[in-house]
């Protein structure tokens, strides 16, 4: 079996992990509430799925198309759960941003520019999570396992894009993966701090 065959299989694994992660996030938000969930972030996620699906059509890649199209309903479901009709200004901002970084960039400079724009969006949507973990010790709402799953999916996409010589996509996904790793490290650190604080308070109470 050649490396190309392995990388192609990893691409399908990326689809499975991406869908699995999106479904898990959808069920978590719908089942446990949407406190702290950003409407603008999930609106941008929805637009990014449309863009990546279009990019997959342009590249004639069923893997890219399915990896984006299959998660789109879950993302729209989250957006609907967040009641976007109550915050049209937020939806308008997310829409304008997505059009600017992807559609306008693609029309002006080609697909590679649009893909780089999508990478910028992927990193920026992770920014508030990183800032929040740096500023605030409470990381109870951040699931390390979910971010690890997301990071694994992005890693699989990196292998697929590298094998397909889609270097703009590879670079964009790599940046998003790096941001995810930062979130994993920060969240793990905050969870460890919280655990140590509980142990310390328990020891004090016993003493």
N, C-alpha and C positions, 0 to 999 in steps of 0.2 A: 504494500500500500504506500503510495507516494505522499509527500507532504501536502500536495494540493488536495488529495482526497481527504486527508485528516483535517485540514483547514476548512474544507467544505462542510465536513461533519460538525466541526466546532461552530460553524455559522448556524447550523440548525439547532445546536445546543443553545446558542445565543438567543434564538427565537423562543425556545422553551423557557429559558430563565427569565427573559424579558416579560413574557406573558404571565408566568408564575408570579413574579414580583409585583406586576401591576394588579393582578387579581387579588393578591394578598393585601396590598395597600387599599384597594377599593373596599374589600370586606372589612378591613380594620376601621376605615373611616366611617363607613355606613353603620357598622355594628357598635362602635364605641364613641361615635361623635366626631365632629370636625373641629374641635377646639385646637387652635394653633395652626390649622391648615390654611395655606395661602390660596385664595381664589386666583390671584394673578399668576402664581406659579403653575397651577394646574391648567389654567387657560392656555398658558404658553406651552405646556406639555402637549396639549391637544393639537395646537397648531404645528408643533414640531413633528408630531406623528404624521400629519398630513404632508408636511414637507419631505420627510424621509421616505414616505411611501411613494411620493412623486419622483424622488431621486432614484428609488429602486426601480421604478418603471423606466426611467431614462437609462439606467444601467442594465436593464433587462435581468434584474436579479429578483427571483421569487423570494429569496431569503430576506432581503431588505424590505420588500413589499409586505410580506407576512409579519415580519418582526415589528412593523409599524402599524399596519392595519388591524391586527388582532388586539393590540392594546388600546386602540382609539376608543372603543365603546366604554371601557372601564374609566378612561380619563374623562370622557364626556359625562359619565355617570357621577363621578366625583364633583365635577363642575356643577352639575345640576343639583346635587345634594347640598352644595354651598350657596344655593339660591342666587344665581348671578343677576337676576332681575332686580335685586335690591342694591346692587353695586355696579351700575352701568359704567361709572367712571373707571373702575378697576378693570372691567372687561375691555373698555375702549383703550386703556393704556396697554394692556397685554396684547390686544389685537394690533395696535399701531406698532408696538415694538417688534412683534413677530413679522409683520409685513416689511418693516424696515430692514431687519437683519437677514432675512431669508429671501423674500420675494423680490424686493428692490435690488438687493445685492446680486441675486441670480440674473435678473433681467439686465442689469448694468454690466456685470463682469463675468457672467457665466456660472455654471453649477458649482465650481470649486469655491467661488466667493460665497455663494449661498450656504454651502456646507460649513465653511469657516464661520459664517454668521450663526448657524445652528450651534456650532461648538461654543461660541460666545454665550449664546442663550443658555446652553446646558450648564456652563460654569456659573453664570450669574444667578440662575435659579437655585444653585447650591450655596451661594454666598450668604443669604440670611441665616441659614442653618449653621454655617461656620461661625459667623459673627455672634449668633446667639449662644453657641457653646463656649466661645471665648469669654463672653461677658457675664454669663449667668451659670452658676454651678448646677442648677436643676436641669438634668437631662432625662427626666423620667418619661418624657414623651418621645424620646428618640430611641428607635429600635436598632441596635447594632447589627443584629442578624439580618434585618431587612436591607441595611446599607451594604453588608457583606454580599448579600445576594445580588444587589444592584452592581456592586463592583465586579463580581464574577461575570455577570452578563456583559458588562462593558469590556472586560478582558477578553471574552470570547469574540466580541465584535472587533476588537483590535486585531486579533489573529486573522479573522475573516477578511477584513479590509486590507491588511498587509498582503495577504496572499492574492487578493484581487487587484493589487496595485492601485487602490483607491486611497491615495496618500492624504488628500484633504480630509476625507472621512476618518482615516486613521488618526490624524493629528487632532481633530476635534474630539473624537471619542477618548483619546489618550488624556487630553486636558480634563475632560469630565471625570474620567476614572481617577486621576490624581486628586481632584477635588473631593471625590467620594472617599478616597483613602484618608484624606485629612479629617473628614467628618467621622470616619470609623475610629481613628486614633483619639480625637477629641472626645467623642461620646464614651469610648471605653475608659478614658481617663476620668471623666466626670462620674461615670457609674462606679468606678473604683473608689473615688473620693466619697461618694454617698454611702457606699458599703462600709468603708472605714469609719465614717462618722457614726453610723448605726452601731458598729462594734464598740466604738469608744464610749458612746452614751450608755450602752448596755453594761460595759465594765464599770463605769462610774456609778450606775444605779445599783449594781451588785455590791460594790464597795461601800 
